[in-house]
Amino acid sequence: MATPNYGYEKRQKELAKKRKKEEKLKRKLDPRPDEPTEGGDPAATPDGVDIPDATGNPPA
């Protein structure tokens, strides 16, 4: 009967932990697309200029 390779199992467990930690860090750094950014007005463009609505009037 073959003996278990504990070193291999340990290495695989360490790699899985490392992968999970990196994924968590990546999720933390990348903003989610459904979250608003910087709490600004959603009708305003990033440079702060308001986009007129269909009637041509700027939003109130």
JOJO-V833925 format. One record per pair of residues at least 6 apart in sequence whose C-alpha atoms are under 6 Angstrom apart, sorted by the first residue. I is the first residue (numbers start at 1). J is the second residue. If there is no record, write none. Layout:
# JOJO-V833925
I | J
I | J
This chain:
# JOJO-V833925
44 | 50
52 | 58
